[in-house]
Amino acid sequence: MKTTYGAYDYFGGDEVFLPLLDQVKAGLAQARYPTASLLSDLLDQALAPVLRDGHFSIDGKRVMADQELTMYYVPGLFFDDPSGLDPDCVKPTVAGDGHIAYGFAALTHNPLSLPDRAVVEGKEVPLSWVAAAPAGRTDPDAYRETQWEGLPVLHSRSMAGRTPEQEEQLTCFAASGPEWAERPAFVFDVRSNSGGNSRWMAEWSAGFLGGPARPKRTFAHKYSALSVLSADYPKEEMGTWSVYTEEGTFAENDSLILLLQDTFTASAGEEAVQILRSMDNVLILGSNTSGCSLVPDNHTYYLPHTGLPLFFGTGLYFDERPENRDGTGFLPDLWVDPQYAEEAVLRLCKYYDLMPQE
């Protein structure tokens, strides 16, 4: 980790990690029969409180699983005046008739901490919170196009071509940008897109905009002997970084894009969100995304004696602002339960007369 993990110094370097190493060694020394399973548990206990990294996993278990924030909301309660209410619990949403209003929504680890009553527009009401649910992947297609009552929908469920069919679909997606640019309004659905290769979205956006998208971001890659997978780094560069910074340009866009996301939108799926956030006329609906972007270029490494697999990255990445989004992700403009996003989009478009004209 010291030589290869991209966020080693970001999370404290030797000052933090060397005592954790001693802690793990002490746990093994106390065991009558030290096993790979015990080592996995000890590593997780030591690293989970420190690593806010949505990718990092030990023997298939993500160390940040218990730190991720979930969206909770109160169904069916809408109002136009949020005066006097806690802004951490009140968010813009789509009302039952389709107009943009306010509702109760919050991100939390512990739903029991949320208030059970509130005074809304002068009247006390009970608050029955429920967890928002991700849409999930119900079909094998990485990309397809459908319509919702005439409204065009671009479904992007994966950026990974795991089969020849998916590879062909992603090739079609990457080339379809100019076609989507001709539509005055459409839905871009990246709910439950868990990632893959970010080049597909880069190619799509270049075709859509007539040139590459330039969101504000900084990327660094750590050179080490362990990170040499497809390149031959000179010895004098070992222990150094390559750094790329994009100052950012907000792109003009004439199409209204209704972007849908959920907590299963991660990694390269979140990069699609970031690119679309760098364009105007984009309205985001759903929940927060997964928050899985701080450490890119992830690979599986195996400890030499136990064979225990560790999955972590060699890079460090920031977008828009120098903050760690992992576990929180990108927030929506309008907070709606992702599993009911289709109904919310149609209500919104009908109320504001945004449906395609026949």
Secondary structure by P-SEA (a helix, b strand, c coil): cccccccccccccccccaaaaaaaaaaaaacccccaaaaaaaaaaacccccccccccccccccccccbbbbbbbcccccccccccccccbbbbbcccccbbbbbbbbcccccccccccccccbbbbbbbbbbbcccccccccccccccccbbbbbbcccccccaaaaaaaaaaaaaaaaaaacccccccccccccccaaaaaaaaaaaacbbbbccbbbbbbbccccccccccccccccbbbbbbbccccccccccccccccccccaaaaaaaaaaaacccbbbbcccccccccccbbbbbbcccccbbbbbbccccccccccccccccccccccccccaaaaaaaaaaaaacccccc
